[in-house]
């Protein structure tokens, strides 16, 4: 398995990101899904990372700059055929290293609650993320969870 930069133009990347957006929208109450669509993820300032293996695309994750010292994890998704194989951990490790390499002091993310989000919440807590308040223009709700993790320079 290897993580590298992906292009939104790659059909398998587009398909997995579209699936991510649909599933987040379907699992969230109206007005609480903040998953970026393909247009939002096509911003040149939001690199998309892909984890690939012998059986194709395993997962994707994007990193959005919030400021010179903060980044946000966006659109993290493991392909259905790759669940429980460490894909999320590998992507999270890569994004954290990339963020630290950019000089970010803090990595943030927003996710949801409920069964669809349980594995993601466990992954973030296991990796040193702590709950925090809403950031970056998000609207707080009983459904949304906001996390932050300090990064070493």
FENTA-V14231 format. One record per pair of residues at least 4 apart in sequence whose C-alpha atoms are under 8 Angstrom apart, sorted by the first residue. I is the first residue (numbers start at 1). J is the second residue. D is the distance in whole Angstrom. If there is no record, write none. Layout:
I/J/D ; I/J/D
This chain:
1/51/6 ; 1/52/6 ; 1/53/5 ; 1/54/8 ; 2/51/5 ; 2/52/6 ; 2/53/7 ; 3/49/6 ; 3/50/5 ; 3/51/4 ; 3/52/7 ; 3/90/8 ; 3/91/7 ; 3/94/7 ; 4/49/5 ; 4/50/6 ; 4/51/7 ; 5/47/7 ; 5/48/6 ; 5/49/5 ; 5/50/6 ; 6/10/7 ; 6/13/7 ; 6/47/8 ; 6/48/5 ; 6/49/5 ; 6/50/6 ; 7/13/7 ; 7/48/7 ; 8/13/6 ; 8/14/6 ; 8/38/7 ; 8/41/8 ; 8/42/6 ; 8/48/8 ; 9/13/7 ; 9/14/7 ; 10/14/6 ; 11/15/6 ; 12/16/6 ; 12/57/7 ; 13/17/6 ; 13/50/8 ; 13/57/8 ; 13/60/7 ; 14/18/6 ; 14/38/7 ; 15/19/6 ; 16/20/6 ; 16/59/8 ; 16/60/8 ; 16/77/7 ; 16/79/7 ; 17/21/6 ; 17/37/8 ; 17/38/7 ; 17/60/8 ; 17/75/7 ; 17/77/7 ; 18/22/6 ; 18/37/7 ; 18/38/7 ; 19/23/6 ; 20/24/6 ; 20/35/8 ; 20/75/7 ; 20/76/8 ; 20/77/6 ; 21/25/6 ; 21/35/6 ; 21/36/7 ; 21/37/6 ; 21/75/8 ; 22/26/6 ; 23/27/6 ; 24/28/6 ; 24/33/6 ; 24/35/7 ; 25/29/8 ; 25/33/6 ; 25/35/8 ; 27/116/7 ; 28/32/6 ; 28/33/6 ; 28/112/7 ; 28/143/8 ; 29/33/7 ; 29/143/8 ; 32/139/8 ; 32/141/7 ; 32/143/7 ; 32/144/7 ; 35/74/7 ; 35/75/6 ; 36/40/5 ; 36/41/6 ; 36/74/7 ; 36/75/7 ; 37/41/6 ; 38/42/6 ; 39/43/7 ; 41/46/6 ; 41/48/8 ; 41/62/8 ; 42/46/7 ; 45/64/7 ; 45/65/7 ; 46/62/6 ; 46/63/6 ; 46/64/5 ; 46/65/7 ; 47/62/6 ; 47/63/6 ; 47/64/7 ; 48/60/7 ; 48/61/6 ; 48/62/4 ; 48/63/7 ; 49/60/6 ; 49/61/5 ; 49/62/6 ; 49/91/8 ; 50/57/7 ; 50/58/7 ; 50/59/6 ; 50/60/4 ; 50/61/7 ; 50/91/8 ; 51/57/6 ; 51/58/5 ; 51/59/5 ; 51/60/6 ; 51/87/7 ; 51/90/8 ; 51/91/7 ; 52/56/5 ; 52/57/5 ; 52/58/5 ; 52/59/7 ; 53/57/7 ; 53/58/7 ; 57/79/7 ; 58/78/6 ; 58/79/5 ; 58/81/8 ; 58/82/6 ; 58/87/7 ; 59/76/8 ; 59/77/6 ; 59/78/4 ; 59/79/5 ; 59/82/8 ; 59/87/6 ; 59/88/7 ; 59/91/8 ; 60/75/7 ; 60/76/6 ; 60/77/5 ; 60/78/7 ; 60/91/7 ; 61/73/7 ; 61/74/6 ; 61/75/5 ; 61/76/4 ; 61/77/6 ; 61/91/7 ; 61/92/8 ; 61/95/8 ; 62/73/6 ; 62/74/5 ; 62/75/6 ; 62/76/7 ; 62/95/8 ; 63/71/6 ; 63/72/6 ; 63/73/5 ; 63/74/6 ; 63/95/7 ; 63/99/8 ; 64/71/6 ; 64/72/5 ; 64/73/6 ; 64/74/7 ; 65/70/6 ; 65/71/4 ; 65/72/6 ; 66/70/5 ; 66/71/5 ; 66/72/7 ; 66/136/7 ; 67/71/7 ; 68/103/7 ; 68/104/7 ; 69/103/6 ; 69/104/4 ; 69/105/5 ; 69/106/7 ; 70/104/5 ; 70/105/6 ; 70/106/5 ; 70/107/6 ; 70/108/7 ; 71/99/7 ; 71/104/6 ; 71/106/7 ; 71/107/5 ; 71/108/6 ; 72/107/6 ; 72/108/5 ; 72/109/5 ; 73/95/8 ; 73/107/7 ; 73/108/6 ; 73/109/5 ; 73/110/8 ; 74/109/7 ; 76/88/8 ; 77/88/7 ; 78/82/6 ; 78/83/6 ; 78/87/6 ; 78/88/6 ; 79/83/7 ; 82/87/7 ; 83/87/7 ; 86/90/6 ; 87/91/6 ; 88/92/6 ; 88/123/8 ; 89/93/6 ; 89/123/7 ; 90/94/6 ; 91/95/6 ; 92/96/6 ; 93/97/6 ; 94/98/6 ; 95/99/6 ; 96/100/6 ; 96/107/7 ; 96/151/8 ; 97/101/6 ; 98/102/6 ; 99/103/7 ; 99/104/5 ; 99/107/7 ; 100/104/5 ; 100/105/7 ; 100/151/6 ; 100/152/7 ; 100/153/6 ; 101/153/8 ; 103/153/6 ; 104/151/7 ; 104/153/7 ; 105/150/6 ; 105/151/5 ; 105/152/6 ; 105/153/7 ; 106/148/7 ; 106/149/6 ; 106/150/5 ; 106/151/5 ; 107/148/6 ; 107/149/5 ; 107/150/6 ; 107/151/7 ; 108/146/7 ; 108/147/6 ; 108/148/4 ; 108/149/6 ; 109/146/6 ; 109/147/5 ; 109/148/7 ; 110/144/7 ; 110/145/6 ; 110/146/5 ; 110/147/6 ; 111/117/7 ; 111/121/8 ; 111/144/6 ; 111/145/5 ; 111/146/7 ; 112/117/6 ; 112/143/6 ; 112/144/5 ; 112/145/6 ; 113/117/6 ; 113/118/7 ; 113/143/6 ; 113/144/6 ; 113/145/7 ; 114/118/6 ; 117/121/6 ; 118/122/6 ; 119/123/6 ; 120/124/6 ; 121/125/6 ; 122/126/6 ; 123/127/6 ; 124/128/7 ; 124/129/5 ; 124/147/8 ; 125/129/5 ; 125/130/7 ; 128/149/6 ; 129/147/6 ; 129/148/5 ; 129/149/5 ; 130/147/5 ; 130/148/5 ; 130/149/6 ; 131/145/7 ; 131/146/6 ; 131/147/4 ; 131/148/6 ; 132/145/8 ; 132/146/5 ; 132/147/5 ; 132/148/6 ; 133/140/8 ; 133/146/6 ; 133/147/8 ; 134/138/6 ; 134/139/7 ; 134/140/6 ; 134/146/6 ; 135/146/8 ; 140/144/7
